[in-house]
Amino acid sequence: MTEFWLISAPGEKNCQQTWDKMNTATAQTNLSTNHKFNIPELKVGTLDILVGLSDELAKLDSFVESVVRKVAQYMADVLEDSRDKVQENLLANGVDLVTYVTRFHWDMAKYPIKQSLKNISEILSKQVSQIDNDLKARASAYNSLKGNLQSLERKNVGSLLTRSLADIVKKEDFVLDSEYLITLLVVVPKTSYPDWHKTYETLSEMVVPRSTKLLVEDQDSGLFSVTLFRKAIDDFKHKARENKFMVRDFQYNEEEMKADKEEMTRLSTDKKKQFGPLVRWLKVNFSEAFIAWVHIKALRVFTESVLRYGLPVNFQAMLLQPNRKNMKKLREVLQDLYKHLDSSSTVIDASMDIPGLNLSQQEYYPYVYYKIDCSLLEFK
């Protein structure tokens, strides 16, 4: 179970008592595994700022979560055949996500707590916006390269009717450098081989007798060469089409074929060159984005706890990892434990439409509650 409930409740005589009470009510009956969630003493500022910040942090939370998902998803796309390796690359500070969340410590160097809450949220916002912009640029460059390579690779597979013929014909299959004669390549269904041999010399005038040769076959068809006079090309193509023989539009050009091969080698080499640095970048920036996301959750808990429970700052933040079978029961226990905190003391579900109350898709409980779901980053 990689879903966590990050909650807070006001300190009773002291915060340890709040923790003990919640822990006793939930852990002993195996409803959840609990961890203290350490939030440092942040600068509170004015009530007006806190109210405004509360809304801004909700939007920032959604944005950063979306970036975390995007980086993880793109990592899975880039690793293509080794998606099982995705999970081992999705780390935060070098440890798996569950370990990072359960052992969370505020990063004082990145997000100095002497700064105001507003400044810290702006640092987080700028940092993740930069990751988002960089991801778009890097993904665009890599996808373009990958797309061009796939497009060239696709030309070399498929049926004889559509695939590139450059790698399956040889110079000696053609009459080259002749002013009057030309070799055409014709795709003939296997069932029509007898018809082809019977009729190809008479499909138009000026076909060189006994000039046809089977060059290669696929499941359904064969590729035949045939030599004729240039002036008869249009008439031959027309008659061939009437007989369901498909003349491929192909001219033997060594330089062009060499250029195509070189382009494919270049793209393949470029893709390999970019792959390593790109995976490293994704790994580092996934970690950065995820760490930022958990810091935003901490900021939200702090802000909401001060707004709900008042000053001086006195609350205990707690991280619960619910037992999947007992989630409903856990909600009930928490409801009983904290219903005194709110006079209305009823749970409002985000799906209930209450005019004038914008819950921004967040359930409302008498205690502060935010969900951290690591499973949105798991790939099958």
DOMIMI-862694 format. One record per residue (C-alpha): residue number from 1; residue in three letters; x, y, z. Coordinates in steps of 0.05 Angstrom, whole numbers, plus 5000, padded with zeros to 4 digits. Layout:
% residues N
resi NUM resn ALA east X north Y up Z
...
***
This chain:
% residues 380
resi 1 resn MET east 5000 north 5000 up 5000
resi 2 resn THR east 5035 north 5064 up 4977
resi 3 resn GLU east 4980 north 5112 up 4997
resi 4 resn PHE east 4995 north 5157 up 5057
resi 5 resn TRP east 4949 north 5202 up 5097
resi 6 resn LEU east 4986 north 5264 up 5122
resi 7 resn ILE east 4945 north 5292 up 5179
resi 8 resn SER east 4954 north 5340 up 5237
resi 9 resn ALA east 4919 north 5352 up 5303
resi 10 resn PRO east 4931 north 5405 up 5356
resi 11 resn GLY east 4980 north 5392 up 5412
resi 12 resn GLU east 4946 north 5372 up 5477
resi 13 resn LYS east 4989 north 5385 up 5538
resi 14 resn ASN east 5045 north 5373 up 5489
resi 15 resn CYS east 5053 north 5345 up 5419
resi 16 resn GLN east 5078 north 5278 up 5443
resi 17 resn GLN east 5012 north 5266 up 5477
resi 18 resn THR east 4974 north 5280 up 5411
resi 19 resn TRP east 5019 north 5230 up 5376
resi 20 resn ASP east 5011 north 5176 up 5430
resi 21 resn LYS east 4936 north 5183 up 5430
resi 22 resn MET east 4930 north 5176 up 5354
resi 23 resn ASN east 4981 north 5120 up 5351
resi 24 resn THR east 4947 north 5080 up 5406
resi 25 resn ALA east 4879 north 5087 up 5372
resi 26 resn THR east 4904 north 5064 up 5304
resi 27 resn ALA east 4968 north 5024 up 5305
resi 28 resn GLN east 4950 north 4974 up 5359
resi 29 resn THR east 4888 north 4952 up 5321
resi 30 resn ASN east 4930 north 4946 up 5257
resi 31 resn LEU east 4891 north 5001 up 5222
resi 32 resn SER east 4954 north 5036 up 5198
resi 33 resn THR east 5029 north 5042 up 5205
resi 34 resn ASN east 5046 north 5111 up 5232
resi 35 resn HIS east 5105 north 5158 up 5230
resi 36 resn LYS east 5117 north 5227 up 5258
resi 37 resn PHE east 5123 north 5278 up 5202
resi 38 resn ASN east 5174 north 5330 up 5221
resi 39 resn ILE east 5158 north 5401 up 5200
resi 40 resn PRO east 5207 north 5454 up 5225
resi 41 resn GLU east 5187 north 5520 up 5257
resi 42 resn LEU east 5168 north 5561 up 5196
resi 43 resn LYS east 5153 north 5636 up 5195
resi 44 resn VAL east 5079 north 5646 up 5204
resi 45 resn GLY east 5068 north 5717 up 5176
resi 46 resn THR east 4998 north 5749 up 5177
resi 47 resn LEU east 4931 north 5715 up 5174
resi 48 resn ASP east 4916 north 5748 up 5106
resi 49 resn ILE east 4979 north 5720 up 5076
resi 50 resn LEU east 4963 north 5650 up 5103
resi 51 resn VAL east 4893 north 5650 up 5074
resi 52 resn GLY east 4920 north 5672 up 5005
resi 53 resn LEU east 4977 north 5622 up 5010
resi 54 resn SER east 4930 north 5565 up 5026
resi 55 resn ASP east 4896 north 5573 up 4957
resi 56 resn GLU east 4962 north 5582 up 4921
resi 57 resn LEU east 4992 north 5520 up 4953
resi 58 resn ALA east 4932 north 5478 up 4931
resi 59 resn LYS east 4945 north 5498 up 4859
resi 60 resn LEU east 5020 north 5488 up 4866
resi 61 resn ASP east 5008 north 5419 up 4896
resi 62 resn SER east 4967 north 5398 up 4835
resi 63 resn PHE east 5018 north 5427 up 4786
resi 64 resn VAL east 5078 north 5394 up 4819
resi 65 resn GLU east 5042 north 5327 up 4824
resi 66 resn SER east 5028 north 5332 up 4749
resi 67 resn VAL east 5102 north 5345 up 4735
resi 68 resn VAL east 5123 north 5287 up 4779
resi 69 resn ARG east 5076 north 5242 up 4740
resi 70 resn LYS east 5101 north 5269 up 4673
resi 71 resn VAL east 5175 north 5257 up 4689
resi 72 resn ALA east 5159 north 5186 up 4714
resi 73 resn GLN east 5116 north 5170 up 4653
resi 74 resn TYR east 5169 north 5197 up 4606
resi 75 resn MET east 5222 north 5155 up 4641
resi 76 resn ALA east 5178 north 5094 up 4626
resi 77 resn ASP east 5172 north 5116 up 4553
resi 78 resn VAL east 5247 north 5126 up 4544
resi 79 resn LEU east 5265 north 5060 up 4577
resi 80 resn GLU east 5219 north 5025 up 4526
resi 81 resn ASP east 5235 north 4951 up 4534
resi 82 resn SER east 5261 north 4956 up 4605
resi 83 resn ARG east 5200 north 4984 up 4641
resi 84 resn ASP east 5216 north 4939 up 4700
resi 85 resn LYS east 5276 north 4984 up 4710
resi 86 resn VAL east 5232 north 5045 up 4715
resi 87 resn GLN east 5216 north 5034 up 4788
resi 88 resn GLU east 5288 north 5027 up 4808
resi 89 resn ASN east 5304 north 5094 up 4775
resi 90 resn LEU east 5246 north 5130 up 4809
resi 91 resn LEU east 5281 north 5149 up 4873
resi 92 resn ALA east 5280 north 5209 up 4919
resi 93 resn ASN east 5348 north 5228 up 4949
resi 94 resn GLY east 5374 north 5160 up 4930
resi 95 resn VAL east 5320 north 5120 up 4968
resi 96 resn ASP east 5253 north 5092 up 4947
resi 97 resn LEU east 5193 north 5138 up 4952
resi 98 resn VAL east 5161 north 5104 up 5012
resi 99 resn THR east 5226 north 5108 up 5051
resi 100 resn TYR east 5234 north 5182 up 5033
resi 101 resn VAL east 5163 north 5200 up 5054
resi 102 resn THR east 5165 north 5161 up 5120
resi 103 resn ARG east 5233 north 5190 up 5139
resi 104 resn PHE east 5220 north 5260 up 5114
resi 105 resn HIS east 5266 north 5316 up 5137
resi 106 resn TRP east 5260 north 5387 up 5114
resi 107 resn ASP east 5317 north 5408 up 5067
resi 108 resn MET east 5344 north 5471 up 5101
resi 109 resn ALA east 5395 north 5485 up 5047
resi 110 resn LYS east 5345 north 5486 up 4989
resi 111 resn TYR east 5286 north 5516 up 5026
resi 112 resn PRO east 5314 north 5561 up 5082
resi 113 resn ILE east 5263 north 5567 up 5138
resi 114 resn LYS east 5286 north 5639 up 5153
resi 115 resn GLN east 5250 north 5658 up 5089
resi 116 resn SER east 5176 north 5673 up 5091
resi 117 resn LEU east 5126 north 5618 up 5072
resi 118 resn LYS east 5109 north 5657 up 5008
resi 119 resn ASN east 5183 north 5659 up 4988
resi 120 resn ILE east 5192 north 5585 up 5001
resi 121 resn SER east 5131 north 5569 up 4958
resi 122 resn GLU east 5159 north 5614 up 4903
resi 123 resn ILE east 5226 north 5578 up 4905
resi 124 resn LEU east 5189 north 5511 up 4898
resi 125 resn SER east 5146 north 5537 up 4842
resi 126 resn LYS east 5205 north 5565 up 4802
resi 127 resn GLN east 5245 north 5501 up 4812
resi 128 resn VAL east 5190 north 5455 up 4787
resi 129 resn SER east 5169 north 5502 up 4730
resi 130 resn GLN east 5241 north 5499 up 4706
resi 131 resn ILE east 5239 north 5422 up 4708
resi 132 resn ASP east 5174 north 5423 up 4669
resi 133 resn ASN east 5202 north 5469 up 4615
resi 134 resn ASP east 5267 north 5430 up 4610
resi 135 resn LEU east 5227 north 5365 up 4604
resi 136 resn LYS east 5185 north 5393 up 4546
resi 137 resn ALA east 5248 north 5415 up 4509
resi 138 resn ARG east 5286 north 5350 up 4521
resi 139 resn ALA east 5226 north 5306 up 4506
resi 140 resn SER east 5212 north 5344 up 4442
resi 141 resn ALA east 5284 north 5335 up 4417
resi 142 resn TYR east 5288 north 5262 up 4435
resi 143 resn ASN east 5218 north 5246 up 4408
resi 144 resn SER east 5235 north 5280 up 4342
resi 145 resn LEU east 5298 north 5238 up 4335
resi 146 resn LYS east 5262 north 5174 up 4355
resi 147 resn GLY east 5205 north 5190 up 4307
resi 148 resn ASN east 5251 north 5202 up 4248
resi 149 resn LEU east 5288 north 5137 up 4263
resi 150 resn GLN east 5223 north 5097 up 4270
resi 151 resn SER east 5198 north 5127 up 4205
resi 152 resn LEU east 5261 north 5103 up 4169
resi 153 resn GLU east 5258 north 5035 up 4203
resi 154 resn ARG east 5184 north 5028 up 4183
resi 155 resn LYS east 5204 north 5037 up 4110
resi 156 resn ASN east 5245 north 4973 up 4115
resi 157 resn VAL east 5189 north 4930 up 4140
resi 158 resn GLY east 5120 north 4913 up 4114
resi 159 resn SER east 5097 north 4884 up 4048
resi 160 resn LEU east 5131 north 4891 up 3981
resi 161 resn LEU east 5075 north 4939 up 3961
resi 162 resn THR east 5097 north 4991 up 4011
resi 163 resn ARG east 5166 north 4977 up 4040
resi 164 resn SER east 5231 north 5009 up 4016
resi 165 resn LEU east 5264 north 4966 up 3963
resi 166 resn ALA east 5333 north 4998 up 3970
resi 167 resn ASP east 5361 north 4943 up 4015
resi 168 resn ILE east 5333 north 4884 up 3975
resi 169 resn VAL east 5353 north 4900 up 3903
resi 170 resn LYS east 5423 north 4898 up 3872
resi 171 resn LYS east 5456 north 4939 up 3818
resi 172 resn GLU east 5459 north 4879 up 3771
resi 173 resn ASP east 5382 north 4874 up 3772
resi 174 resn PHE east 5377 north 4937 up 3730
resi 175 resn VAL east 5394 north 4963 up 3661
resi 176 resn LEU east 5429 north 5028 up 3680
resi 177 resn ASP east 5454 north 5088 up 3639
resi 178 resn SER east 5415 north 5069 up 3577
resi 179 resn GLU east 5384 north 5124 up 3536
resi 180 resn TYR east 5327 north 5078 up 3512
resi 181 resn LEU east 5317 north 5021 up 3561
resi 182 resn ILE east 5293 north 5021 up 3634
resi 183 resn THR east 5281 north 4967 up 3686
resi 184 resn LEU east 5216 north 4970 up 3725
resi 185 resn LEU east 5200 north 4932 up 3789
resi 186 resn VAL east 5131 north 4900 up 3792
resi 187 resn VAL east 5095 north 4869 up 3852
resi 188 resn VAL east 5056 north 4807 up 3830
resi 189 resn PRO east 5009 north 4768 up 3877
resi 190 resn LYS east 5034 north 4696 up 3885
resi 191 resn THR east 4969 north 4670 up 3856
resi 192 resn SER east 4981 north 4710 up 3792
resi 193 resn TYR east 5052 north 4686 up 3776
resi 194 resn PRO east 5027 north 4643 up 3716
resi 195 resn ASP east 4988 north 4703 up 3688
resi 196 resn TRP east 5049 north 4748 up 3695
resi 197 resn HIS east 5095 north 4702 up 3658
resi 198 resn LYS east 5042 north 4692 up 3604
resi 199 resn THR east 5025 north 4766 up 3593
resi 200 resn TYR east 5082 north 4812 up 3614
resi 201 resn GLU east 5115 north 4814 up 3545
resi 202 resn THR east 5049 north 4836 up 3513
resi 203 resn LEU east 5024 north 4886 up 3565
resi 204 resn SER east 5051 north 4941 up 3520
resi 205 resn GLU east 5095 north 4947 up 3460
resi 206 resn MET east 5171 north 4949 up 3466
resi 207 resn VAL east 5178 north 4901 up 3526
resi 208 resn VAL east 5244 north 4863 up 3522
resi 209 resn PRO east 5227 north 4789 up 3514
resi 210 resn ARG east 5248 north 4741 up 3570
resi 211 resn SER east 5272 north 4801 up 3612
resi 212 resn THR east 5232 north 4786 up 3675
resi 213 resn LYS east 5265 north 4758 up 3737
resi 214 resn LEU east 5238 north 4742 up 3807
resi 215 resn LEU east 5281 north 4782 up 3856
resi 216 resn VAL east 5248 north 4770 up 3924
resi 217 resn GLU east 5184 north 4744 up 3955
resi 218 resn ASP east 5143 north 4760 up 4017
resi 219 resn GLN east 5082 north 4723 up 4045
resi 220 resn ASP east 5034 north 4746 up 3991
resi 221 resn SER east 5073 north 4772 up 3931
resi 222 resn GLY east 5137 north 4769 up 3890
resi 223 resn LEU east 5178 north 4827 up 3864
resi 224 resn PHE east 5194 north 4819 up 3790
resi 225 resn SER east 5240 north 4861 up 3747
resi 226 resn VAL east 5222 north 4874 up 3674
resi 227 resn THR east 5260 north 4915 up 3621
resi 228 resn LEU east 5226 north 4957 up 3567
resi 229 resn PHE east 5236 north 5019 up 3525
resi 230 resn ARG east 5227 north 5084 up 3563
resi 231 resn LYS east 5173 north 5110 up 3515
resi 232 resn ALA east 5128 north 5051 up 3534
resi 233 resn ILE east 5130 north 5064 up 3610
resi 234 resn ASP east 5061 north 5098 up 3617
resi 235 resn ASP east 5025 north 5047 up 3573
resi 236 resn PHE east 5058 north 4989 up 3610
resi 237 resn LYS east 5040 north 5017 up 3679
resi 238 resn HIS east 4968 north 5027 up 3657
resi 239 resn LYS east 4960 north 4957 up 3630
resi 240 resn ALA east 4996 north 4926 up 3690
resi 241 resn ARG east 4948 north 4961 up 3737
resi 242 resn GLU east 4888 north 4933 up 3698
resi 243 resn ASN east 4917 north 4863 up 3709
resi 244 resn LYS east 4928 north 4876 up 3784
resi 245 resn PHE east 5004 north 4880 up 3776
resi 246 resn MET east 5032 north 4938 up 3817
resi 247 resn VAL east 5091 north 4976 up 3786
resi 248 resn ARG east 5133 north 5005 up 3843
resi 249 resn ASP east 5158 north 5076 up 3834
resi 250 resn PHE east 5232 north 5061 up 3843
resi 251 resn GLN east 5296 north 5084 up 3809
resi 252 resn TYR east 5362 north 5053 up 3826
resi 253 resn ASN east 5406 north 5110 up 3854
resi 254 resn GLU east 5467 north 5088 up 3893
resi 255 resn GLU east 5480 north 5157 up 3922
resi 256 resn GLU east 5410 north 5165 up 3949
resi 257 resn MET east 5410 north 5095 up 3978
resi 258 resn LYS east 5477 north 5108 up 4011
resi 259 resn ALA east 5452 north 5174 up 4039
resi 260 resn ASP east 5390 north 5139 up 4069
resi 261 resn LYS east 5433 north 5085 up 4101
resi 262 resn GLU east 5480 north 5138 up 4129
resi 263 resn GLU east 5421 north 5178 up 4156
resi 264 resn MET east 5394 north 5116 up 4191
resi 265 resn THR east 5462 north 5102 up 4222
resi 266 resn ARG east 5469 north 5175 up 4244
resi 267 resn LEU east 5400 north 5176 up 4276
resi 268 resn SER east 5412 north 5110 up 4311
resi 269 resn THR east 5479 north 5134 up 4338
resi 270 resn ASP east 5449 north 5201 up 4360
resi 271 resn LYS east 5393 north 5164 up 4396
resi 272 resn LYS east 5443 north 5120 up 4434
resi 273 resn LYS east 5485 north 5181 up 4451
resi 274 resn GLN east 5425 north 5219 up 4479
resi 275 resn PHE east 5395 north 5160 up 4516
resi 276 resn GLY east 5445 north 5157 up 4575
resi 277 resn PRO east 5446 north 5232 up 4591
resi 278 resn LEU east 5370 north 5236 up 4583
resi 279 resn VAL east 5357 north 5178 up 4632
resi 280 resn ARG east 5406 north 5210 up 4682
resi 281 resn TRP east 5370 north 5277 up 4675
resi 282 resn LEU east 5302 north 5244 up 4686
resi 283 resn LYS east 5328 north 5207 up 4747
resi 284 resn VAL east 5357 north 5270 up 4779
resi 285 resn ASN east 5297 north 5314 up 4763
resi 286 resn PHE east 5246 north 5262 up 4783
resi 287 resn SER east 5280 north 5262 up 4851
resi 288 resn GLU east 5280 north 5339 up 4854
resi 289 resn ALA east 5206 north 5344 up 4834
resi 290 resn PHE east 5184 north 5290 up 4883
resi 291 resn ILE east 5223 north 5322 up 4940
resi 292 resn ALA east 5192 north 5389 up 4923
resi 293 resn TRP east 5123 north 5357 up 4922
resi 294 resn VAL east 5131 north 5329 up 4993
resi 295 resn HIS east 5157 north 5397 up 5017
resi 296 resn ILE east 5094 north 5429 up 4988
resi 297 resn LYS east 5051 north 5378 up 5027
resi 298 resn ALA east 5090 north 5399 up 5090
resi 299 resn LEU east 5077 north 5473 up 5075
resi 300 resn ARG east 5003 north 5458 up 5065
resi 301 resn VAL east 4998 north 5420 up 5131
resi 302 resn PHE east 5033 north 5477 up 5167
resi 303 resn THR east 4991 north 5532 up 5136
resi 304 resn GLU east 4925 north 5495 up 5145
resi 305 resn SER east 4941 north 5475 up 5217
resi 306 resn VAL east 4956 north 5548 up 5237
resi 307 resn LEU east 4892 north 5571 up 5202
resi 308 resn ARG east 4850 north 5518 up 5237
resi 309 resn TYR east 4882 north 5511 up 5305
resi 310 resn GLY east 4907 north 5582 up 5315
resi 311 resn LEU east 4969 north 5611 up 5348
resi 312 resn PRO east 5017 north 5598 up 5380
resi 313 resn VAL east 5037 north 5543 up 5332
resi 314 resn ASN east 5022 north 5478 up 5369
resi 315 resn PHE east 5005 north 5417 up 5327
resi 316 resn GLN east 5032 north 5348 up 5311
resi 317 resn ALA east 5038 north 5327 up 5238
resi 318 resn MET east 5030 north 5252 up 5229
resi 319 resn LEU east 5038 north 5206 up 5170
resi 320 resn LEU east 4992 north 5145 up 5168
resi 321 resn GLN east 5001 north 5087 up 5120
resi 322 resn PRO east 4931 north 5056 up 5121
resi 323 resn ASN east 4921 north 4981 up 5119
resi 324 resn ARG east 4882 north 4972 up 5054
resi 325 resn LYS east 4829 north 4927 up 5086
resi 326 resn ASN east 4815 north 4975 up 5143
resi 327 resn MET east 4812 north 5043 up 5110
resi 328 resn LYS east 4739 north 5055 up 5126
resi 329 resn LYS east 4749 north 5035 up 5198
resi 330 resn LEU east 4810 north 5081 up 5203
resi 331 resn ARG east 4768 north 5140 up 5180
resi 332 resn GLU east 4717 north 5124 up 5233
resi 333 resn VAL east 4769 north 5120 up 5288
resi 334 resn LEU east 4800 north 5186 up 5267
resi 335 resn GLN east 4731 north 5217 up 5263
resi 336 resn ASP east 4716 north 5196 up 5335
resi 337 resn LEU east 4784 north 5219 up 5358
resi 338 resn TYR east 4780 north 5289 up 5328
resi 339 resn LYS east 4706 north 5306 up 5319
resi 340 resn HIS east 4711 north 5355 up 5378
resi 341 resn LEU east 4757 north 5399 up 5335
resi 342 resn ASP east 4701 north 5421 up 5290
resi 343 resn SER east 4631 north 5441 up 5314
resi 344 resn SER east 4600 north 5415 up 5249
resi 345 resn SER east 4643 north 5352 up 5258
resi 346 resn THR east 4614 north 5317 up 5197
resi 347 resn VAL east 4654 north 5293 up 5139
resi 348 resn ILE east 4642 north 5332 up 5076
resi 349 resn ASP east 4659 north 5293 up 5014
resi 350 resn ALA east 4686 north 5331 up 4954
resi 351 resn SER east 4633 north 5299 up 4910
resi 352 resn MET east 4578 north 5336 up 4949
resi 353 resn ASP east 4561 north 5401 up 4915
resi 354 resn ILE east 4554 north 5455 up 4968
resi 355 resn PRO east 4543 north 5525 up 4940
resi 356 resn GLY east 4597 north 5575 up 4961
resi 357 resn LEU east 4643 north 5522 up 4988
resi 358 resn ASN east 4702 north 5508 up 4943
resi 359 resn LEU east 4735 north 5445 up 4968
resi 360 resn SER east 4781 north 5441 up 4907
resi 361 resn GLN east 4768 north 5366 up 4902
resi 362 resn GLN east 4793 north 5354 up 4973
resi 363 resn GLU east 4752 north 5316 up 5025
resi 364 resn TYR east 4740 north 5356 up 5089
resi 365 resn TYR east 4752 north 5326 up 5158
resi 366 resn PRO east 4755 north 5356 up 5227
resi 367 resn TYR east 4830 north 5346 up 5225
resi 368 resn VAL east 4879 north 5371 up 5172
resi 369 resn TYR east 4886 north 5318 up 5118
resi 370 resn TYR east 4925 north 5311 up 5053
resi 371 resn LYS east 4938 north 5248 up 5013
resi 372 resn ILE east 5006 north 5228 up 4986
resi 373 resn ASP east 4999 north 5173 up 4935
resi 374 resn CYS east 5064 north 5141 up 4911
resi 375 resn SER east 5028 north 5088 up 4871
resi 376 resn LEU east 5012 north 5137 up 4814
resi 377 resn LEU east 5085 north 5126 up 4796
resi 378 resn GLU east 5081 north 5051 up 4789
resi 379 resn PHE east 5083 north 5019 up 4721
resi 380 resn LYS east 5061 north 4950 up 4703
***
